[in-house]
């Protein structure tokens, strides 16, 4: 909670989700305590009242802090003769031996049975002191969020997540693949399920199976609309697989939270311009698409994938800032786990280097100017012709808006030369090591389809196929 990548967004969503879970558990006669301690201290507090014999937990791939916490809990359990059991909750495999087997394991997990929760006949009695501590913790956060609650965040309950999933599969997913990259339209047509997945309100397995059931329903309808709908759902399914794939990288190499996946990139982008970064996160970059995106994140805690990629690329590639300096700032604004950061910053070697022009993308993805006008109302008087580049407007001095902090075209040219030169100078032995450990393998959800045999030409490609 004290780390820079944590914000009130995350605390609010977590706390409100726990309150719903607490009410739900009461129907099963299971008590849920909210204790204001770190994990090890919390268990030591419980040991004052109970003889702890076994601890059950879910496997979590968090940050370096939670990684060290989990290791400390393992040591604590061993020293106290406590059995510690972790259960997988998604497609990420702990202590994965080889990426070659990962797709198979993912498929097995996603296809396994979903269990219904049942009550417990004989629950233990919770000491009054612990109940009081839990009550005080609950009251403390309720008082805090009476003042600091963000009403524009997605609703946090599991029941709300289920409604969103149902509506998405029924109707909104029909236009998913056609609107996923549009900053304004994607707010309505994307799944909006990421926070519920991140905080465990909904499981990937349940979403995958519900999606597959919907695909089979649509298969019975012989219409072009149903065919296109199924195509969008297949595209969504690949995104669910993709989510697990990228978290698996962090699971296998936790230090990539703060260290380049390929160490050859350590020699570039070493200087941090705090003034420039502050201008971007204050929506004062002078580039409307970027400033509107920051405003959207600050208000809602959400943006689409393409916008996140553009923001990371702009800060790290166009503005040449170390990704380590900006990742916590962006993570604090997102309501779910921030992954794929190094992919967009161009430091993995596995992924191709992507350098975006936010002006061009704004013109292509926001041609009706809805996104910029909605999140940057101070630009409402700028003519449509100049909305993506207001500094070219002859009356630019009449509005309170800065000139661009960087010349995008020339800066992107410099970034492209720098990153590609570094990439192609990397030793083959380093490349092979990264590919073996982190590269994805060919994935196909519908196994009844015939897989195409890779041609010799495709086998020689440096970048492996993602799906």
URZINOR-V770921 format. One record per backbone hydrogen bond with DSSP energy under -1.0 kcal/mol. CO is the residue of the C=O (numbers start at 1). NH is the residue of the N-H. E is the energy in kcal/mol with one decimal. If there is no record, write none. Layout:
BEGIN
CO;NH;E
CO;NH;E
END
This chain:
BEGIN
3;6;-1.7
7;11;-2.0
8;12;-2.8
9;13;-2.1
10;14;-2.5
11;15;-2.8
12;16;-2.5
13;17;-1.8
14;18;-2.2
15;19;-1.9
16;20;-1.6
17;21;-2.3
18;22;-2.6
19;23;-1.9
20;24;-2.5
21;25;-2.6
22;26;-1.4
25;28;-1.3
25;30;-2.4
26;29;-1.3
28;120;-1.5
35;37;-1.7
38;42;-2.6
39;43;-2.2
40;44;-2.0
41;45;-2.0
42;46;-2.0
43;47;-1.9
45;48;-1.1
46;49;-1.8
46;50;-2.4
50;52;-1.0
53;83;-2.4
55;85;-2.9
57;87;-2.5
63;67;-2.1
64;68;-2.2
65;69;-2.0
66;70;-2.4
67;71;-1.7
68;72;-2.2
69;73;-2.2
70;74;-2.0
71;75;-2.0
72;76;-2.5
73;77;-2.6
74;78;-2.2
75;79;-2.5
76;80;-1.5
77;82;-3.1
83;55;-3.1
85;57;-2.6
87;59;-2.6
98;101;-1.2
101;105;-2.0
102;106;-2.8
103;107;-2.5
104;108;-2.2
105;109;-2.5
106;110;-2.5
107;111;-1.5
127;131;-2.0
128;132;-2.4
129;133;-2.3
130;134;-2.5
131;135;-2.3
132;136;-2.6
133;137;-2.2
134;138;-2.3
135;139;-2.5
136;140;-2.3
137;141;-1.9
138;142;-2.1
139;143;-2.3
140;144;-1.9
141;145;-2.6
144;148;-2.3
145;149;-1.1
157;161;-2.0
158;162;-2.3
159;163;-1.6
160;164;-2.3
161;165;-2.4
162;166;-2.4
163;167;-2.5
164;168;-2.4
165;169;-2.6
166;170;-1.9
167;171;-2.6
167;172;-1.5
168;173;-3.1
171;174;-1.9
172;175;-1.4
173;176;-1.4
175;179;-1.1
176;179;-1.0
176;180;-1.3
179;182;-1.2
182;186;-2.2
184;187;-1.1
185;188;-1.6
185;189;-1.9
186;190;-2.2
193;197;-1.8
194;198;-2.7
195;199;-2.3
196;201;-1.3
196;202;-2.2
197;200;-1.0
203;207;-2.0
204;208;-3.0
205;209;-2.4
206;210;-2.2
207;211;-2.4
208;212;-2.4
209;213;-2.2
210;214;-1.9
211;215;-2.2
212;216;-2.1
213;217;-1.9
214;218;-2.2
215;219;-1.2
217;220;-1.1
218;221;-1.4
221;223;-1.6
223;227;-2.1
224;228;-2.6
225;229;-2.1
226;230;-2.5
227;231;-1.7
228;232;-2.0
229;233;-2.1
230;234;-2.2
231;235;-1.8
232;236;-2.3
233;237;-2.4
234;238;-1.8
235;239;-1.2
236;240;-1.7
237;241;-1.9
238;242;-2.4
239;243;-2.2
240;244;-1.4
241;245;-2.1
242;246;-2.2
243;247;-1.7
244;248;-2.1
246;250;-1.1
247;251;-2.2
248;252;-2.4
249;253;-1.8
253;256;-2.1
254;257;-1.6
255;258;-1.6
255;259;-1.3
262;265;-1.9
263;266;-1.8
265;268;-1.4
273;277;-2.3
274;278;-2.3
275;279;-1.8
276;280;-1.9
277;281;-2.3
279;284;-3.0
280;283;-1.6
285;405;-2.1
287;291;-2.3
288;292;-2.8
289;293;-1.8
290;294;-2.2
291;295;-2.1
292;296;-2.5
293;297;-2.4
294;298;-2.5
295;299;-1.7
296;300;-2.9
297;301;-1.9
301;335;-2.2
304;308;-1.9
305;309;-2.4
306;310;-2.4
307;311;-2.4
308;312;-2.5
309;313;-2.5
310;314;-2.5
311;315;-2.3
312;316;-2.9
313;317;-2.3
313;318;-2.0
314;319;-2.4
315;321;-1.8
322;325;-1.5
323;327;-2.4
326;330;-2.1
327;331;-2.8
328;332;-1.9
330;334;-1.0
340;344;-1.7
341;345;-1.9
342;347;-1.9
347;262;-1.6
357;361;-2.7
358;362;-1.9
359;363;-2.1
360;364;-2.1
361;365;-3.3
362;366;-2.0
366;369;-1.8
369;373;-2.1
370;374;-1.9
371;375;-2.1
372;376;-2.1
376;379;-2.3
377;380;-1.8
379;382;-1.7
383;386;-1.6
384;387;-1.2
389;392;-2.0
390;393;-1.6
393;396;-1.6
395;398;-2.0
396;399;-1.6
399;401;-1.6
407;411;-2.4
408;412;-2.8
409;413;-1.7
410;414;-1.9
411;415;-2.4
412;416;-2.6
413;417;-2.1
414;418;-2.3
415;419;-2.7
416;420;-2.3
417;421;-1.9
418;422;-2.0
419;423;-2.6
420;424;-2.4
423;426;-1.2
427;431;-1.9
428;432;-2.6
429;433;-1.6
430;434;-1.9
431;435;-2.6
432;436;-2.4
433;437;-1.6
434;438;-3.0
435;439;-1.4
445;447;-1.4
446;449;-1.5
455;459;-2.1
458;461;-1.2
END
